[in-house]
Amino acid sequence: MFSSFTAPGLTVTFFDYGGLRINYDATITAQLREHGALLDPRLLYATPIASRLWLRRSARISPHSRLMREYRRAVADFMVPLMGERTLSIVDLGVGDFQRSSLLLRQVLAQPERRLHYAMVDISEHLLHAAVVRDADDEQSVLRRIGESGSVRALRLDFLELARWQHVLPDVPPRYFFLLGNTLANEVDDQQTLTCIAGALNQDDVLFLELQMREPAPLTPEQLSERFRENTDFYSAPLAGLGYTADDVDLVARVISGEHCDLVSVHCIVRPFRGRGPMSIDAENDYKVMTIRKYTEAGIDQLLAAAGLERVGLHATEPSDAMPIVMGYVSATRRR
Ligand SMILES: C[S@@+](CC[C@H](N)C(=O)[O-])C[C@H]1O[C@@H](n2cnc3c(N)ncnc32)[C@H](O)[C@@H]1O
């Protein structure tokens, strides 16, 4: 279950929760037999093909984009000032390509005399390995800097299992948990996932969430579909294992507006099959490949309360014509 990665000046302990490996072939085959099925969102990241497509997609996001500028501002103005201690633990849930995490870690390390115990968590072993290897190759490696006075570990875990693996998380208080990139809102059941994560928090731990919020002027489903189509290869990743490519599918966004949360779902509509995969599926079949929730402030509070948490702070970005999306940065602790 444990192994280690070493590079000059860096040792990362890897932990893989063996035994509970998802059988992706069986999962996808069963799900593809159902018309209109919601595919397991882990299929967007955890298989080798999907993780490659995710890395390609995230590489298209410029560090100078408005989204990243807003993120940097939230880190500097909202998150880092709340992390005043010299020695602390960070549990980073769903690191993805590690870009946003490394930006955050650099800002924390820019404060004097910081000592960090850092755990990067993801369901995808490929993403974890890619992040560690890429960072170790970088002259400015942030993991190496953390390792100089603290520790680094990479944990392949499912969020739903977090409390069970408490003993492999860093335990030097205070602990800050991060769930960035609207990841919670993409889970099949956001409430269940948050409740499982909350179950791993101690009384003094702080959870930072980055969540998409409802915009004052939301895009129409047609406009959303156009935007998603720019990344058809990523959204069709669950079908890539069957030999389908971006050319074999069309993407359509559907929106359901609720009182406290809007639900955008991204659907792959399969065109007549031209690839050669291990299994063929009916043309015109419709697979829901991702759910994107957009919460109101009251919706966030409701979600937190049902998980036994309470909000401490909220920093919301200002929408603009160029970037109508509103991101909310939330800090929360266990309800006292
Ligand atoms: C939307 S990406 C966000 C990546 C990164 N935090 C960012 O902000 O760019 C979601 C990440 O969470 C991971 N993930 C999704 N569901 C998970 C689960 N149930 N358990 C562990 N990791 C999960 C994915 O593999 C992916 O790396």
The ligand as an SDF file (V2000), in Angstrom:
LIG
                    3D

 27 29  0  0  0  0  0  0  0  0999 V2000
  -12.5880   19.4460  -11.2240 C   0  0  0  0  0  0  0  0  0  0  0  0
  -11.0430   18.6710  -10.9060 S   0  0  0  0  0  0  0  0  0  0  0  0
  -10.2790   19.9070   -9.8940 C   0  0  0  0  0  0  0  0  0  0  0  0
   -8.8000   19.8190   -9.8620 C   0  0  0  0  0  0  0  0  0  0  0  0
   -8.0750   20.9230   -9.0550 C   0  0  0  0  0  0  0  0  0  0  0  0
   -8.4550   20.8960   -7.6400 N   0  0  0  0  0  0  0  0  0  0  0  0
   -8.3520   22.2990   -9.6400 C   0  0  0  0  0  0  0  0  0  0  0  0
   -8.9270   23.1240   -8.9220 O   0  0  0  0  0  0  0  0  0  0  0  0
   -7.9810   22.5380  -10.7950 O   0  0  0  0  0  0  0  0  0  0  0  0
  -11.5420   17.3980   -9.7550 C   0  0  0  0  0  0  0  0  0  0  0  0
  -10.4040   16.5110   -9.2060 C   0  0  0  0  0  0  0  0  0  0  0  0
  -10.9330   15.7220   -8.1180 O   0  0  0  0  0  0  0  0  0  0  0  0
  -10.6610   14.3320   -8.3170 C   0  0  0  0  0  0  0  0  0  0  0  0
  -11.8290   13.5990   -7.8030 N   0  0  0  0  0  0  0  0  0  0  0  0
  -13.0900   13.6320   -8.2870 C   0  0  0  0  0  0  0  0  0  0  0  0
  -13.9030   12.8500   -7.5420 N   0  0  0  0  0  0  0  0  0  0  0  0
  -13.1210   12.3070   -6.5710 C   0  0  0  0  0  0  0  0  0  0  0  0
  -13.3830   11.4190   -5.5010 C   0  0  0  0  0  0  0  0  0  0  0  0
  -14.5970   10.9240   -5.2750 N   0  0  0  0  0  0  0  0  0  0  0  0
  -12.3540   11.0870   -4.6890 N   0  0  0  0  0  0  0  0  0  0  0  0
  -11.1010   11.5720   -4.9000 C   0  0  0  0  0  0  0  0  0  0  0  0
  -10.7900   12.4090   -5.9180 N   0  0  0  0  0  0  0  0  0  0  0  0
  -11.7910   12.7750   -6.7380 C   0  0  0  0  0  0  0  0  0  0  0  0
  -10.4790   14.1870   -9.8130 C   0  0  0  0  0  0  0  0  0  0  0  0
   -9.6890   13.0580  -10.1250 O   0  0  0  0  0  0  0  0  0  0  0  0
   -9.8440   15.5190  -10.2150 C   0  0  0  0  0  0  0  0  0  0  0  0
   -8.4520   15.4750  -10.1120 O   0  0  0  0  0  0  0  0  0  0  0  0
  1  2  1  0
  2  3  1  0
  2 10  1  0
  3  4  1  0
  4  5  1  0
  5  6  1  0
  5  7  1  0
  7  8  2  0
  7  9  1  0
 10 11  1  0
 11 12  1  0
 11 26  1  0
 12 13  1  0
 13 14  1  0
 13 24  1  0
 14 15  1  0
 14 23  1  0
 15 16  2  0
 16 17  1  0
 17 18  1  0
 17 23  2  0
 18 19  1  0
 18 20  2  0
 20 21  1  0
 21 22  2  0
 22 23  1  0
 24 25  1  0
 24 26  1  0
 26 27  1  0
M  CHG  2   2   1   9  -1
M  END
$$$$
